[in-house]
Amino acid sequence: MSELDDRYVYRGVWLDQTGGSTMGRTITVDTNTSVIIVALLAIMSTIGATHLWSLLLFSFHQQRASGGSKDALFQQQQALLRTMPAPGNFVTEMIKLWWSWRRKGRVLLRCLLPALFSLLFAASTLTASVFSSAIVSSSDIQVLVDSPFCGFRNATRYLNEHGSFENDYVSTYESIGETYALDCYIKSDTSRSRCNNIFVKPRIPVTIEEAECPFSAKICATKNFSAIVMDSGLLDMNEHFGFNLGVNDGVKFRRRTTCSVLPPDGYLTIINSSDLSREDKLLYLSQPRYDFSEEQFEATLYGGFVSGNGTKWFNATSKLDQATEIRSLLYTNSTRNYRADGWMKLGSDPFPCTDDDYCWTPVPEISQKESDLVLMVVTIGQIRYQQPVEDPLFAAHTVYNFTTGKNTSFKREQKLTIATVSDDQWKIEAISQDSKVWAVLQILLADYAIGAQATEPHAYEYVDKPATAAEQSLCHAMRMKKSGGFA
């Protein structure tokens, strides 16, 4: 995710709702215009201070002029007030008067008070002149997004009318989010400088705590502290996501994710190629192909696929009735890499499964009624470790000797490990996954106002323009950061 393009920055007067109706008044201009504004502010503050000082001297003079008999010092002070000298000259003249009348009683106080008032005014004027330029900020400022491409992505039209899948926005925003999460969430603070020039909040704050496994006791790997909870707490859409919504339109948002490693025991089975039909392979294999003679596959049994009318892909008597994924053992045994695939079951699905579609239905042990469920199947090939691994996701204790006889490594007991969304390394992986979700969410919320077409020219084919006043107002309700070019 890069800094907001200059083309999509609103120029003019707008109200920053986070600053209130008075202090939130903002004018966004380019840097060339800001130089003129600073000069005008300096001139206007000088002229304003001069006229204010004249009014103060006149008022003081009139307040003292009672028409009664007064001493000579009083008359000299009145004459000085009528000449309306500058604050510095006024101080000098008052000191001269004190020196001339110093042997008379109560002269010091009569001359000192006006001089102190003049000094105070001069200091105030100087401060105002200095800080008048501080009103204009030109680095790391917040700007309002103004893009002609604002709109919603229509998922149905995208599937039917999108352009090149490899190049369009929908196929790339996850990789953009992954890069942003790596730079702005996972790396150290010293590497996040560029992240401060994109969103109002470079990263969403999340607290991480240990918790008990959220699933049934039958399936949880350990009973105590076998899960972690990543909780954002209550987030304000203006403060944390950069929206510019009014007081009456504010929205609070919270996301709480619980992650746990699930044991494969009892949820894996080995099947032969002959046990699968061509349709089974098309559905389950990530890369359908001709299988080899006597090739075996490994199936994970965390819930099968059921259509909207209740028809199961595999019949109830099949040992693959609850098959979630089927993977070739040939592939697993011949590669040295990691791979993860995921399935989701929404607690409240706005798009229920139709009669023609088969949707994942989790087994009762992990099924959730009031929350969304994400299952990630992590396949690890013939990976070797230099030391035994105690982590439940990457556990490795079997000794593997190289033919050189000089080194000993450890291989995994199981080639497949199951995790929901993802003890020490697995927690790092889970936190990393959660960071990616937050990064993508930040990008998606901002990209409604910016528009998908700003990233992908063909996006007009599947973007719906704002149709209501509320949708239109959201197009001008997103604040982002700019590091330069504007003030």
Sequence and secondary structure as in RCSB ss.txt:
>XXXX:A:sequence
MSELDDRYVYRGVWLDQTGGSTMGRTITVDTNTSVIIVALLAIMSTIGATHLWSLLLFSFHQQRASGGSKDALFQ
QQQALLRTMPAPGNFVTEMIKLWWSWRRKGRVLLRCLLPALFSLLFAASTLTASVFSSAIVSSSDIQVLVDSPFC
GFRNATRYLNEHGSFENDYVSTYESIGETYALDCYIKSDTSRSRCNNIFVKPRIPVTIEEAECPFSAKICATKNF
SAIVMDSGLLDMNEHFGFNLGVNDGVKFRRRTTCSVLPPDGYLTIINSSDLSREDKLLYLSQPRYDFSEEQFEAT
LYGGFVSGNGTKWFNATSKLDQATEIRSLLYTNSTRNYRADGWMKLGSDPFPCTDDDYCWTPVPEISQKESDLVL
MVVTIGQIRYQQPVEDPLFAAHTVYNFTTGKNTSFKREQKLTIATVSDDQWKIEAISQDSKVWAVLQILLADYAI
GAQATEPHAYEYVDKPATAAEQSLCHAMRMKKSGGFA
>XXXX:A:secstr
     GGGB  EEEE GGGHHHHTEEEE BHHHHHHHHHHHHHHHHHHHHHHHHHHHHHHHHHH  SS   HHHH
HHHHHHHH   HHHHHHHHHHHHHHTTTSTTHHHHHHHHHHHHHHHHHHHHHHHHHHGGG   SSEEEEB  TT 
 EE HHHHHHH   TTTSHHHHHHHHHHHHHIIIIIS GGG GGGGGTBSSSS   EEEEE  SS TTT S SSS
 EEEEE  SEEHHHHH B   GGG  EE  EEEEEEE  TTSEEEEEGGGS HHHHHHH SS     TT EEEEE
 S  EEETTS BSS TTSTTTT  EEEEHHHHHH   EEEEEEEE SS SS   TT EEE   TTT  SSS EEE
EEEEE S EESS B  TTT EEEEEE TTSS EEEEES SEEEEE   HHHHHHHHHHHHHHHHHHHHHHHHHHH
 GGGT GGGGGSEE   SHHHHHHTT BEEEESSSB 
